[in-house]
């Protein structure tokens, strides 16, 4: 069930506190990727057009509950103003008299960005008093930070107990896309999972196995399943203590009739800093390690992806940061982009591959969620969504 939308609320002349996700990467104070700021624009612009007085709150980094200039949202305010083509006011406070005075002085259509919510140690503790202080800034509350919706923090859950609460457009878009994958996928449904550790995605695998027609696993997490099959993986990253759990996954896939694809060849090396060789997964020496899927695996994965009518992809196929071991992830990205199915991509490296190759406009939904996306796919209740009344 969808939460109620801010698009249905009367906001003219009202102060609206919007929890956004402006946790953007910074290098020496310069934003290196403004994707999350751009993703929040539709909700902000909708509110401004309807005469709301917009107060924005976000976290940035991990300041550990103390003021730290390194994590100030000042650069975000500058970039947001450029994207909006309008002034963005700021205040060097999160709550209290200065923040309240700034919020009360807003005119219709104005935008105010308060400082990093995590400068206050009470934010991550979901402190009721802090939530009440945030609520005093506004008349309505909007959660548009899907990437933080799996956290029960004061700004993502607590404020909703004090103000009429609504979901923003970004939040609703994420829920609709992910629900389409989890609840009503058009078949064949193919899920692609990668990344370093199978332990990070055990719950995701468990929830997907009963829903998908095919499950493709690459990256370091595939090594644990290969190990469980008795395949020699050399010195590759693996979680040997999960071998029995991996055998259970393989058995469950077989029981359910789910096609589970693992790499059949790999790019191996004795060092992440050296150029790799391509071998079958049964020919990996003791001092060699897998750093990427090989071309035969990429081709096999692409053939299955091409048949899909629904696709969910999270996680790289190898050490994508290293050019020598990025081709497998690129090949999967191309296959997903070329597919005619409904495609959802989440996870930093997966999204990076899609964007670097210029495929972003060929993906139906690129999730901003990260951990929140995975928890939604796992079937968990996300506090930031649960705090908003349903339609």
C-alpha positions in Angstrom: 0.0 0.0 0.0 1.4 3.4 -1.0 1.8 6.2 1.6 -0.1 9.3 1.0 1.4 11.7 -1.5 2.4 15.3 -0.9 0.8 16.0 -4.3 -2.6 15.6 -2.6 -1.9 18.1 0.2 -2.8 21.7 0.5 0.5 23.5 1.0 0.0 27.1 0.0 1.4 29.4 2.7 2.5 26.5 4.9 5.9 25.7 6.2 6.8 22.2 4.9 9.8 20.3 6.3 11.2 18.0 3.7 13.6 15.3 4.7 15.8 14.9 1.6 18.9 12.8 0.9 21.7 15.2 0.1 24.4 12.8 1.2 26.5 13.6 -1.8 30.2 12.8 -2.4 32.6 15.7 -1.7 36.2 16.2 -2.6 37.9 19.1 -1.0 34.5 20.8 -0.5 33.4 20.3 -4.1 30.5 18.0 -5.0 31.6 15.3 -7.4 28.2 13.8 -8.1 24.9 15.8 -7.7 22.6 12.9 -8.6 20.9 12.9 -5.2 20.3 16.7 -5.3 18.7 16.4 -8.8 16.6 13.5 -7.6 15.0 15.8 -5.0 14.1 18.6 -7.4 10.6 17.4 -8.5 9.3 17.5 -4.9 11.0 20.8 -4.1 9.7 22.4 -7.3 6.2 21.1 -6.8 6.1 22.6 -3.3 7.4 26.0 -4.5 5.0 26.1 -7.4 2.1 25.6 -5.0 3.2 28.3 -2.6 4.8 26.3 0.1 7.6 27.6 2.4 10.2 24.8 2.0 12.5 23.8 4.8 15.0 21.1 3.8 16.9 18.8 6.1 19.5 16.2 5.3 22.5 14.3 6.7 25.9 14.3 5.0 28.6 11.8 5.9 29.2 10.7 9.5 30.0 13.6 11.7 29.3 11.5 14.8 26.9 13.9 16.4 29.3 16.9 16.5 29.7 20.0 14.4 32.3 19.5 11.7 32.9 22.0 8.8 33.9 19.1 6.6 30.3 17.8 6.6 28.6 21.2 6.3 25.8 21.4 3.8 27.0 24.8 2.5 28.3 23.4 -0.8 24.9 21.6 -1.3 23.1 24.9 -0.9 25.1 26.5 -3.6 24.5 23.6 -6.0 20.8 23.4 -5.2 20.4 27.1 -5.9 22.1 26.6 -9.3 19.8 23.8 -10.2 16.6 25.6 -9.0 17.6 28.9 -10.5 16.5 30.4 -7.2 18.0 31.6 -3.9 18.5 28.9 -1.2 18.7 30.3 2.3 20.8 28.6 4.9 21.2 28.7 8.7 24.1 27.5 10.8 21.8 25.6 13.0 19.7 22.4 12.9 17.0 23.3 15.5 16.5 26.0 18.1 15.8 29.8 18.0 18.0 30.5 14.9 16.5 27.7 12.8 12.9 28.6 13.9 13.4 32.3 13.2 14.7 31.5 9.7 11.8 29.1 9.0 9.2 31.6 10.3 10.6 34.4 8.1 10.1 32.5 4.9 7.8 33.7 2.2 5.7 31.5 -0.2 8.0 29.7 -2.5 11.2 30.3 -0.5 13.7 27.5 0.3 15.7 27.1 3.5 18.3 24.5 4.0 19.1 23.8 7.7 22.5 22.3 8.7 23.5 18.7 8.7 21.0 16.8 10.9 23.7 14.5 12.2 25.5 17.4 13.8 23.0 16.8 16.6 23.7 13.4 18.3 20.0 13.0 19.0 19.2 12.5 15.3 20.4 9.0 14.9 18.9 8.1 18.3 15.5 9.1 17.1 15.2 11.2 20.2 11.6 12.4 20.8 12.7 15.8 22.0 14.8 16.4 18.9 12.0 15.2 16.7 9.7 17.7 18.4 12.2 20.5 17.8 12.4 19.7 14.1 8.6 19.7 14.0 8.5 23.2 15.4 10.0 24.4 12.2 7.0 23.5 10.1 3.3 22.8 9.6 3.7 19.7 7.4 6.3 16.9 7.0 7.5 15.2 3.8 9.9 12.3 3.6 11.6 12.2 0.2 14.8 10.5 1.4 14.2 7.0 0.3 18.0 6.3 0.8 17.5 6.9 4.5 14.0 5.3 4.9 15.5 2.2 6.4 16.8 4.2 9.4 14.5 5.0 12.3 16.0 8.4 13.0 14.3 11.5 14.3 14.1 13.2 10.8 13.0 10.0 9.0 10.5 8.6 11.5 10.1 10.7 14.6 8.9 13.9 13.1 5.9 12.1 11.6 4.5 11.7 15.1 4.2 15.5 15.4 3.1 16.7 12.0 0.8 15.6 9.2 3.1 13.4 7.2 3.4 12.7 3.4 5.7 11.0 1.0 7.6 13.0 -1.6 7.6 12.2 -5.3 11.0 10.5 -5.2 9.9 8.3 -2.3 6.7 7.3 -4.1 8.6 6.6 -7.3 11.0 4.3 -5.5 8.2 2.4 -3.8 6.2 2.0 -7.0 9.2 0.7 -9.0 10.4 -1.7 -6.3 6.9 -2.9 -5.5 6.5 -3.7 -9.2 9.6 -5.9 -8.9 8.7 -7.6 -5.6 4.9 -7.9 -5.8 3.9 -8.1 -9.4 6.8 -8.8 -11.8 6.1 -9.5 -15.4 7.8 -12.8 -16.3 10.4 -14.0 -16.9 11.8 -12.1 -13.9 15.6 -12.1 -13.8 17.6 -10.8 -10.7 21.3 -10.1 -10.9 23.3 -9.8 -7.7 27.0 -9.0 -7.3 29.3 -7.5 -4.7 31.9 -8.8 -2.3 30.0 -10.9 0.2 27.1 -13.3 0.0 26.5 -12.6 3.7 25.4 -9.1 2.8 22.6 -10.4 0.6 21.4 -13.6 2.2 18.0 -12.1 3.0 17.7 -10.7 -0.5 18.5 -14.1 -2.0 16.0 -15.8 0.3 13.2 -13.4 -0.7 14.0 -13.4 -4.4 14.3 -17.1 -4.9 10.6 -17.6 -4.5 9.9 -14.8 -6.9 12.4 -15.0 -9.8 12.7 -17.3 -12.8 16.5 -16.8 -13.0 19.0 -15.6 -10.5 22.5 -14.5 -11.7 25.2 -14.2 -9.2 28.6 -12.6 -9.8 31.3 -10.7 -8.0 33.0 -11.9 -4.8 29.7 -13.4 -3.5 29.7 -15.9 -6.4 33.0 -17.4 -5.1 31.3 -18.7 -1.9 28.7 -20.5 -4.0 31.4 -21.9 -6.4 33.3 -23.1 -3.3 30.1 -24.8 -2.1 30.0 -26.7 -5.5 33.5 -27.9 -5.0 35.1 -25.5 -7.5 38.7 -24.5 -6.8 38.8 -20.8 -6.4 42.4 -20.3 -5.4 43.0 -17.4 -3.1 39.8 -15.6 -4.1 37.7 -13.7 -1.6 35.1 -16.1 -0.2 33.2 -16.8 3.0 34.1 -20.5 3.7 32.0 -20.5 6.9 28.9 -20.0 4.8 29.6 -23.0 2.5 26.7 -24.9 4.0 24.4 -21.9 3.7 25.5 -21.6 0.1 24.7 -25.3 -0.5 21.2 -24.6 0.9 20.7 -21.7 -1.6 21.7 -24.0 -4.5 19.4 -26.7 -3.3 16.5 -24.3 -2.8 16.9 -22.9 -6.3 16.8 -26.4 -7.7 13.7 -27.3 -5.7 11.9 -24.2 -6.9 13.0 -24.6 -10.5 14.9 -21.3 -10.5 17.7 -21.1 -12.9 20.8 -20.0 -10.9 23.7 -18.9 -13.0 27.3 -18.6 -11.6 30.4 -17.6 -13.5 31.8 -20.3 -15.8 35.0 -18.4 -16.5 36.9 -15.6 -14.7 39.5 -12.9 -14.9 42.2 -14.0 -12.5 45.5 -12.6 -11.2 47.9 -12.9 -8.3 47.4 -9.2 -7.5 44.7 -6.6 -8.0 47.5 -4.4 -9.4 48.4 -6.7 -12.3 46.7 -7.5 -15.6 44.5 -10.6 -15.4 44.2 -13.8 -17.4 41.0 -15.4 -18.5 40.4 -19.0 -17.4 37.5 -21.3 -16.8 36.4 -21.4 -13.2 37.8 -24.9 -12.8 41.3 -23.8 -13.7 42.3 -21.4 -10.9 45.6 -22.0 -9.2 46.2 -21.8 -5.4 47.9 -18.4 -5.6 45.4 -16.9 -8.1 42.3 -14.9 -7.3 39.1 -14.1 -9.2 38.7 -10.3 -9.8 36.0 -10.3 -12.5 33.7 -12.6 -14.5 35.1 -13.7 -17.9 33.6 -13.1 -21.4 31.9 -16.5 -21.6 30.1 -15.8 -18.3 29.2 -12.3 -19.5 27.7 -13.7 -22.7 25.8 -16.4 -20.8 24.4 -13.8 -18.4 23.5 -11.5 -21.3 21.5 -14.2 -23.1 19.4 -14.8 -20.0 18.9 -11.0 -19.4 17.8 -10.6 -23.0 14.8 -12.9 -22.3 13.6 -11.0 -19.2 10.5 -8.9 -18.9 11.5 -7.7 -15.4 15.1 -7.1 -14.2 16.5 -6.2 -10.9 20.3 -5.6 -10.7 22.3 -4.8 -7.6 26.1 -5.1 -7.3 29.1 -5.3 -9.6 30.5 -8.5 -11.3 34.1 -7.7 -10.3 36.4 -5.1 -8.9 34.8 -2.5 -11.0 37.1 0.3 -9.7 40.0 -1.2 -11.5 39.8 -0.9 -15.3 41.4 -4.3 -15.8 38.5 -5.9 -13.9 35.6 -3.8 -15.0 34.5 -5.5 -18.2 32.2 -8.0 -16.7 30.2 -5.2 -15.0 30.2 -3.2 -18.2 28.9 -6.2 -20.1 26.0 -6.7 -17.7 25.2 -3.0 -17.8 25.0 -3.1 -21.5 22.8 -6.2 -21.4 20.4 -4.6 -18.9 20.2 -1.4 -21.0 19.6 -3.4 -24.2 16.8 -5.5 -22.6 13.2 -4.8 -23.5 12.1 -5.7 -19.9 11.2 -3.4 -17.0 14.6 -2.7 -15.4 15.5 -1.5 -11.9 19.1 -0.8 -11.0 20.4 -0.1 -7.5 23.8 0.0 -5.8 26.7 2.4 -6.3 28.8 0.4 -8.8 25.9 -0.8 -10.8 24.6 2.7 -11.1 28.1 4.0 -11.9 28.4 1.5 -14.7 25.1 2.5 -16.2 25.9 6.2 -16.0 29.5 5.9 -17.3 28.3 4.0 -20.3 25.6 6.5 -21.1 22.8 3.9 -20.5 20.9 5.8 -17.7 18.1 6.9 -20.0 17.6 3.3 -21.1 16.9 2.0 -17.5 13.4 2.3 -16.3 14.3 3.0 -12.7 17.7 3.8 -11.1 17.3 3.6 -7.4 18.8 6.1 -5.0 18.3 3.7 -2.1 21.3 1.5 -1.7 20.7 -0.2 1.6 17.1 0.9 1.6 16.5 -0.7 -1.8 17.9 -4.0 -0.6 15.9 -4.0 2.6 12.8 -3.3 0.6 13.6 -6.2 -1.7 14.2 -8.3 1.4 10.6 -7.6 2.4 11.4 -5.6 5.5 9.2 -2.8 6.8 11.1 0.5 6.4 10.6 2.9 9.3 10.6 6.0 7.0 7.7 4.6 5.0 5.8 3.0 7.9 5.7 6.4 9.6 3.6 7.9 6.8 -0.2 7.2 6.8 -1.4 5.2 3.7 -3.5 6.7 0.9 
